């Protein structure tokens, strides 16, 4: 995979850059800029080399903003453009990509423009070759720096690399390099996989339980393991499919690697919460109508002990219903990983709620804690798919482009 470091000449070159500026916006203002900051090294590299930079991205509406959009209407990247203009990065925001050629021709070497939300054109998600060709016509080269959407077979991800000389940006390169370390980890290696969407994450459990020293399965993912052992889980979130999870317990080697929460925070029908043990002895402690919402203190202590013994830690997903305010165990998990990282262990973390926890920790401590981990991925679904398949459609497109 060629990177922007392999480009011989940048001065005067029109560079079409796929970034992921799908960031939270409230009342027309960017409120969290993690993904923007992570692509700035690539943008600066191109601008300092004298390229004329054409940035393109998508953005999704927040639930609150979505209510103000007409059916089928996509949100605008205008708030991101305002943010980038104030930062001195972008000169122009181009709402109609068909006018971008005239705009970029007037730009000086090293200047930058931003195109409107790619998904305002239906051809983006459909990987329409006509749309891909129109975008490609704007530039001399293509650069993919949007790891978080590299698992999407969209026009700006896999279509354009077939039409232009194509390169990976510094962020995409860094994501691939760091996440690939999980395939040849330092020992002991602990994989912490939490959250929901069991069907999506089961392949990762199957893959890494064979190679990791320990796999901790938490959040709603643990509920299926409880259920298939016949343990009571009340009204907790669970997939209704039968995944034959008994195979993990029948194999003594796999059973010794698999760690599940041993106590949980339960929401009762009356609105109160209580912590209950849930293990081979306490299989019926979660009553009918009760909902498992978070991990309990014994689980956090157990997991912290495994973290302090680990040389490499891979973490994705919250321990509980983070978006519903069940946060402290996840924050404690993050602090434990930070502490172990400071002792010299490798830590690779990612996922939407994981990033939210890291941001919350930063606000609580009055400063960012991103740098306290070895690597923080911008990807959610892309991170999981890369870990499962060891590649992504966007990565393959860069490596196998026709030019």
VMD Tcl script that draws the C-alpha trace (Angstrom):
set ca {
  {0.00 0.00 0.00}
  {1.57 3.26 -1.14}
  {1.35 6.23 1.18}
  {1.64 9.97 0.62}
  {5.32 9.66 1.45}
  {5.72 7.85 -1.88}
  {4.47 10.83 -3.94}
  {7.48 12.26 -5.76}
  {6.08 15.75 -6.42}
  {3.23 17.52 -4.63}
  {3.66 21.14 -5.70}
  {0.71 22.18 -7.84}
  {-0.83 18.70 -7.77}
  {-4.58 18.52 -7.21}
  {-5.07 16.04 -4.37}
  {-8.54 14.61 -3.71}
  {-8.58 13.47 -0.08}
  {-11.25 11.27 1.49}
  {-11.38 12.19 5.17}
  {-13.91 11.27 7.84}
  {-15.29 14.48 9.27}
  {-18.44 12.79 10.55}
  {-18.18 14.56 13.90}
  {-20.78 15.57 16.51}
  {-22.47 18.90 15.76}
  {-24.91 20.78 18.00}
  {-26.70 23.97 17.00}
  {-24.46 24.31 13.97}
  {-21.19 24.01 15.93}
  {-18.66 21.19 16.01}
  {-18.57 19.94 19.61}
  {-16.00 17.14 19.29}
  {-13.16 17.26 16.77}
  {-11.25 14.00 17.37}
  {-11.49 12.71 13.79}
  {-10.66 16.12 12.33}
  {-7.52 16.37 14.44}
  {-6.44 12.86 13.49}
  {-6.42 13.77 9.78}
  {-4.57 17.05 10.21}
  {-1.09 15.47 9.78}
  {-2.10 14.27 6.32}
  {-3.64 17.62 5.38}
  {-0.59 19.51 6.66}
  {1.77 17.17 4.79}
  {-0.03 17.84 1.51}
  {-0.35 21.59 2.05}
  {3.28 21.95 3.09}
  {4.27 20.09 -0.05}
  {2.38 22.60 -2.18}
  {-0.59 20.47 -3.21}
  {-4.00 21.94 -3.93}
  {-6.12 19.94 -1.51}
  {-9.74 18.95 -2.11}
  {-11.27 17.47 1.04}
  {-14.37 15.30 0.83}
  {-16.35 13.60 3.58}
  {-19.80 12.62 4.71}
  {-21.60 13.64 7.90}
  {-24.59 12.16 9.69}
  {-27.19 14.13 11.59}
  {-27.51 13.87 15.35}
  {-30.93 12.58 16.52}
  {-31.90 16.13 17.49}
  {-30.84 17.63 14.15}
  {-32.38 14.78 12.15}
  {-35.81 15.89 13.31}
  {-35.29 19.19 11.47}
  {-34.43 17.55 8.14}
  {-36.92 16.67 5.44}
  {-37.35 12.95 4.64}
  {-34.29 11.83 2.70}
  {-32.43 15.09 3.32}
  {-28.80 14.85 4.35}
  {-27.14 17.27 6.81}
  {-24.58 19.81 5.64}
  {-20.85 19.89 6.33}
  {-21.14 23.67 6.75}
  {-20.38 23.54 10.53}
  {-17.21 21.57 9.78}
  {-16.30 24.08 7.08}
  {-16.73 26.92 9.58}
  {-14.51 25.07 12.06}
  {-11.80 24.53 9.42}
  {-11.98 28.12 8.19}
  {-11.49 29.45 11.71}
  {-8.52 27.09 12.08}
  {-7.01 28.50 8.88}
  {-7.19 25.15 7.09}
  {-9.93 25.63 4.49}
  {-10.39 28.60 2.16}
  {-13.68 27.65 0.51}
  {-16.67 25.41 1.15}
  {-18.02 24.12 -2.17}
  {-21.66 23.09 -1.98}
  {-21.86 21.80 -5.58}
  {-18.93 19.54 -6.41}
  {-19.44 20.21 -10.13}
  {-18.17 23.77 -9.55}
  {-15.09 22.62 -7.64}
  {-12.77 22.59 -10.66}
  {-13.12 26.34 -11.15}
  {-12.62 26.98 -7.45}
  {-9.51 24.84 -7.10}
  {-7.89 26.33 -10.21}
  {-7.97 29.73 -8.52}
  {-6.28 28.43 -5.39}
  {-2.62 28.89 -4.63}
  {-0.40 25.90 -4.02}
  {-0.95 24.66 -0.47}
  {-4.53 25.91 -0.21}
  {-7.49 23.73 0.60}
  {-11.23 23.46 -0.10}
  {-13.97 21.27 1.39}
  {-16.78 19.70 -0.63}
  {-20.34 19.34 0.65}
  {-21.51 16.09 2.27}
  {-20.86 13.29 -0.23}
  {-24.06 11.52 0.74}
  {-26.19 14.31 -0.67}
  {-25.54 12.41 -3.92}
  {-27.17 8.94 -3.98}
  {-24.25 7.75 -6.09}
  {-21.94 7.78 -3.06}
  {-23.52 4.87 -1.20}
  {-24.32 3.04 -4.44}
  {-20.69 3.26 -5.62}
  {-22.02 4.75 -8.84}
  {-19.17 4.74 -11.39}
  {-20.46 7.97 -12.93}
  {-20.31 9.77 -9.57}
  {-16.87 8.30 -8.88}
  {-15.65 9.51 -12.27}
  {-17.01 13.02 -11.68}
  {-15.17 13.23 -8.38}
  {-11.99 11.79 -9.90}
  {-12.08 14.42 -12.65}
  {-11.41 17.09 -10.03}
  {-7.93 15.85 -9.21}
  {-4.62 14.36 -10.28}
  {-4.27 11.95 -7.35}
  {-6.47 10.35 -4.69}
  {-5.67 9.91 -0.99}
  {-7.70 7.86 1.47}
  {-7.34 9.04 5.07}
  {-10.78 7.91 6.25}
  {-10.17 4.66 8.09}
  {-13.52 4.87 9.89}
  {-15.38 4.37 6.59}
  {-12.83 2.12 4.87}
  {-15.24 -0.80 5.39}
  {-17.89 0.92 3.27}
  {-18.00 0.00 -0.45}
  {-18.84 3.57 -1.45}
  {-17.78 5.60 -4.48}
  {-15.36 7.81 -2.56}
  {-13.77 4.74 -0.92}
  {-13.49 2.03 -3.57}
  {-14.63 3.68 -6.82}
  {-12.11 6.51 -7.18}
  {-8.98 4.36 -6.61}
  {-9.77 2.61 -9.88}
  {-9.51 5.94 -11.71}
  {-6.59 7.85 -10.15}
  {-3.12 7.12 -8.77}
  {-4.02 6.39 -5.14}
  {-2.28 6.57 -1.78}
  {-2.97 6.06 1.90}
  {-2.93 9.07 4.17}
  {-0.94 9.09 7.39}
  {-3.99 8.31 9.54}
  {-5.05 5.31 7.44}
  {-1.48 4.03 7.46}
  {-1.24 4.43 11.23}
  {-4.54 2.61 11.81}
  {-3.46 -0.37 9.71}
  {-0.03 -0.56 11.35}
  {-1.26 -0.32 14.94}
  {-4.31 -2.57 14.61}
  {-2.19 -5.18 12.84}
  {-0.17 -5.50 16.04}
  {-3.09 -7.47 17.46}
  {-2.27 -10.27 15.01}
  {1.21 -10.71 16.51}
  {0.72 -9.44 20.08}
  {2.99 -9.10 23.04}
  {2.27 -11.56 25.83}
  {0.21 -11.77 27.94}
  {-2.41 -10.40 25.52}
  {-5.83 -9.34 26.87}
  {-8.73 -8.61 24.50}
  {-11.61 -6.68 26.11}
  {-14.69 -6.80 23.89}
  {-17.91 -5.22 25.15}
  {-21.01 -3.43 23.90}
  {-23.88 -4.98 21.93}
  {-24.45 -6.35 18.37}
  {-23.55 -9.95 19.16}
  {-23.74 -11.13 15.55}
  {-21.15 -8.53 14.55}
  {-18.73 -9.26 17.37}
  {-18.96 -13.06 17.64}
  {-16.40 -13.55 14.79}
  {-13.91 -11.52 16.85}
  {-14.51 -13.69 19.92}
  {-14.02 -16.81 17.80}
  {-10.83 -15.46 16.25}
  {-9.10 -13.97 19.26}
  {-9.98 -16.59 21.83}
  {-7.65 -18.84 19.83}
  {-4.76 -16.36 19.92}
  {-5.21 -14.16 22.99}
  {-4.27 -15.18 26.51}
  {-7.61 -13.90 27.79}
  {-10.80 -12.57 26.18}
  {-13.12 -10.59 28.44}
  {-16.65 -10.39 27.04}
  {-18.77 -7.70 28.67}
  {-21.72 -5.44 28.12}
  {-24.76 -6.92 26.40}
  {-22.46 -9.40 24.63}
  {-22.18 -11.35 27.89}
  {-25.95 -11.85 28.08}
  {-25.94 -14.45 25.32}
  {-23.30 -16.46 27.17}
  {-25.45 -16.34 30.30}
  {-28.59 -17.27 28.34}
  {-27.07 -20.25 26.56}
  {-25.91 -21.62 29.92}
  {-29.48 -21.38 31.17}
  {-28.84 -18.51 33.56}
  {-31.61 -16.00 34.27}
  {-31.10 -12.57 32.66}
  {-34.56 -11.08 33.19}
  {-35.52 -8.63 30.44}
  {-31.90 -7.83 29.48}
  {-30.89 -7.09 25.89}
  {-29.99 -10.34 24.14}
  {-29.86 -11.77 20.63}
  {-32.50 -14.45 20.11}
  {-30.32 -16.62 17.85}
  {-28.66 -19.81 19.04}
  {-24.90 -19.38 18.58}
  {-23.89 -22.73 20.11}
  {-21.81 -20.95 22.72}
  {-21.51 -24.13 24.75}
  {-18.55 -24.99 22.52}
  {-16.53 -22.36 24.39}
  {-17.30 -23.99 27.74}
  {-16.85 -27.59 26.57}
  {-13.29 -26.85 25.44}
  {-11.23 -26.48 28.66}
  {-8.54 -24.39 26.92}
  {-11.08 -21.88 25.56}
  {-13.08 -21.90 28.80}
  {-9.94 -20.93 30.72}
  {-9.41 -17.94 28.42}
  {-12.99 -16.65 28.43}
  {-13.86 -14.14 31.17}
  {-17.44 -12.95 31.82}
  {-18.73 -10.39 34.35}
  {-19.25 -12.01 37.75}
  {-21.52 -9.29 39.12}
  {-23.82 -6.84 37.38}
  {-25.78 -3.66 38.02}
  {-29.45 -4.41 37.53}
  {-32.31 -1.97 36.88}
  {-35.52 -2.98 38.61}
  {-39.02 -2.30 37.27}
  {-39.52 0.37 39.97}
  {-36.58 2.39 38.59}
  {-34.06 1.52 41.30}
  {-30.77 -0.27 40.67}
  {-28.97 -2.99 42.61}
  {-25.74 -4.94 42.19}
  {-26.12 -8.71 41.97}
  {-23.74 -11.64 41.64}
  {-24.11 -13.66 38.44}
  {-21.98 -16.77 38.10}
  {-22.20 -20.55 38.20}
  {-23.57 -20.35 41.76}
  {-25.87 -17.33 41.35}
  {-27.55 -18.34 38.08}
  {-31.02 -17.05 39.00}
  {-30.16 -13.80 40.76}
  {-31.49 -11.58 37.95}
  {-35.26 -11.66 38.36}
  {-37.96 -11.46 35.72}
  {-38.46 -7.86 34.59}
  {-34.99 -6.79 35.70}
  {-32.45 -5.52 33.16}
  {-28.69 -5.87 33.35}
  {-27.28 -2.37 32.75}
  {-23.62 -2.49 33.78}
  {-20.75 -4.43 35.30}
  {-20.40 -4.56 39.06}
  {-17.40 -3.73 41.26}
  {-16.15 -7.33 41.53}
  {-16.04 -7.53 37.75}
  {-14.09 -4.28 37.52}
  {-11.63 -5.58 40.13}
  {-11.25 -8.88 38.25}
  {-10.69 -7.10 34.95}
  {-8.24 -4.63 36.50}
  {-6.16 -7.56 37.79}
  {-5.99 -9.04 34.29}
  {-4.99 -5.62 32.91}
  {-2.12 -5.25 35.39}
  {-0.76 -8.61 34.20}
  {-1.05 -7.80 30.49}
  {1.71 -6.68 28.13}
  {-0.81 -5.81 25.40}
  {-4.45 -4.76 25.74}
  {-7.01 -4.39 22.95}
  {-10.28 -2.75 24.05}
  {-13.52 -2.07 22.19}
  {-16.88 -1.17 23.70}
  {-18.35 -0.04 27.06}
  {-18.97 -2.32 30.05}
  {-22.55 -1.13 30.34}
  {-25.30 1.03 28.86}
  {-22.98 4.02 28.59}
  {-25.42 6.14 26.60}
  {-27.99 5.74 29.40}
  {-25.66 7.07 32.07}
  {-24.11 3.82 33.31}
  {-20.57 5.11 32.95}
  {-18.37 4.62 36.01}
  {-17.25 1.01 35.44}
  {-16.24 1.88 31.87}
  {-14.35 4.94 33.10}
  {-12.63 2.76 35.71}
  {-11.67 0.34 32.95}
  {-10.16 3.18 30.92}
  {-8.18 4.42 33.94}
  {-6.84 0.91 34.59}
  {-5.66 0.61 30.99}
  {-4.05 4.06 31.16}
  {-2.22 3.10 34.34}
  {-0.89 -0.09 32.76}
  {0.11 1.77 29.59}
  {2.20 4.13 31.70}
  {4.02 1.06 33.03}
  {5.05 0.14 29.48}
  {2.24 -2.09 28.18}
  {0.73 -1.58 24.72}
  {-2.89 -0.38 24.60}
  {-5.04 -0.16 21.47}
  {-8.60 1.12 21.95}
  {-11.52 2.16 19.78}
  {-15.27 2.21 19.23}
  {-17.88 4.94 19.51}
  {-18.73 4.64 23.21}
  {-15.09 3.90 24.00}
  {-14.15 7.24 22.45}
  {-16.98 8.89 24.38}
  {-15.55 7.51 27.62}
  {-12.09 8.80 26.74}
  {-13.56 12.24 25.98}
  {-15.50 12.20 29.27}
  {-12.33 11.32 31.17}
  {-10.58 14.24 29.54}
  {-13.33 16.62 30.61}
  {-13.32 15.21 34.14}
  {-9.56 15.69 34.47}
  {-9.39 19.02 32.67}
  {-7.32 17.74 29.76}
  {-7.17 15.13 26.99}
  {-6.23 11.56 27.88}
  {-5.96 10.28 24.29}
  {-2.18 10.35 24.53}
  {-2.26 8.11 27.60}
  {-3.10 5.12 25.38}
  {-0.63 3.67 22.88}
  {-3.15 4.12 20.06}
  {-6.75 5.33 19.83}
  {-8.54 4.21 16.67}
  {-10.98 6.48 14.84}
  {-12.93 3.43 13.73}
  {-15.91 1.65 15.21}
  {-17.29 -0.83 12.70}
  {-14.15 -0.42 10.58}
  {-11.93 -1.36 13.52}
  {-13.96 -4.51 14.22}
  {-14.04 -5.54 10.56}
  {-10.31 -4.97 10.14}
  {-9.56 -7.05 13.23}
  {-11.81 -9.84 11.96}
  {-10.64 -9.88 8.31}
  {-7.19 -8.23 8.54}
  {-8.13 -5.90 5.68}
  {-10.96 -3.62 4.51}
  {-12.51 -2.79 1.12}
  {-10.88 0.65 1.19}
  {-7.46 -0.84 1.93}
  {-7.88 -3.43 -0.82}
  {-8.92 -0.68 -3.23}
  {-5.66 1.20 -2.60}
  {-3.59 -1.94 -3.03}
  {-5.44 -3.27 -6.08}
  {-6.35 -0.10 -8.01}
  {-6.10 -0.40 -11.77}
  {-3.50 2.37 -12.08}
}
mol new
graphics top color blue
foreach p $ca { graphics top sphere $p radius 0.5 }
foreach p [lrange $ca 0 end-1] q [lrange $ca 1 end] { graphics top cylinder $p $q radius 0.2 }
display resetview
